[in-house]
């Protein structure tokens, strides 16, 4: 991770935790391709324990199904890297951890696993609040596996931040 990207992630994490405190908002994550990076970034901020409840690392589809409630039929129809799965992951995380806002990430970090429809660097980020569940498609092409994961982490933190402001 480059120093600038790392600094931006930690700065945004700190801002996010302050905003969550200010608004009395609880947060959680459901992470696939990032494997816990988002939660690690948030918990690097002192005081995060009062607003960040935790995360579910749902790397394998069985965890997406059994821990987050993602429907097997949705995985079969759209694949793990899809809008529908990102939305179900976020909503399942929010419901199971009892938080105000949950963010989810699912993507193809590479270097293998990509396809014409979903090339390496394709990521869906979902968010679930009390009022809305949605997902947004991101593309981080031509980056290494770690850079895809780092950029996904930053984008997910921005998603949290943008819903809080």
ZIBELLIN-V264155 format. One record per backbone hydrogen bond with DSSP energy under -1.0 kcal/mol. NH is the residue of the N-H (numbers start at 1). CO is the residue of the C=O. If there is no record, write none. Layout:
# ZIBELLIN-V264155
NH;CO + NH;CO
This chain:
# ZIBELLIN-V264155
6;2 + 7;3 + 8;4 + 9;5 + 10;6 + 11;7 + 12;8 + 13;9 + 14;10 + 15;11 + 16;12 + 17;13 + 18;14 + 19;15 + 20;16 + 21;17 + 22;18 + 23;19 + 25;20 + 27;51 + 28;101 + 29;54 + 30;103 + 31;56 + 32;105 + 35;32 + 37;34 + 40;36 + 41;37 + 42;38 + 43;39 + 45;42 + 48;45 + 50;47 + 51;48 + 52;48 + 53;27 + 56;29 + 58;31 + 58;56 + 64;60 + 65;61 + 66;62 + 67;63 + 68;63 + 69;65 + 70;64 + 75;71 + 76;72 + 77;73 + 78;74 + 79;75 + 82;80 + 86;82 + 87;83 + 88;84 + 89;85 + 90;86 + 91;87 + 92;88 + 93;89 + 94;90 + 95;91 + 96;92 + 97;93 + 98;94 + 99;94 + 101;26 + 102;128 + 103;28 + 104;126 + 105;30 + 106;124 + 108;122 + 115;118 + 121;108 + 122;119 + 123;138 + 124;106 + 125;136 + 126;104 + 127;134 + 128;102 + 129;132 + 134;127 + 136;125 + 138;123 + 140;121 + 148;144 + 149;145 + 150;146 + 151;147 + 152;148 + 153;149 + 154;150 + 155;151 + 156;152 + 157;153 + 158;154 + 159;155 + 160;156 + 161;157 + 162;158 + 163;159 + 164;160 + 165;161
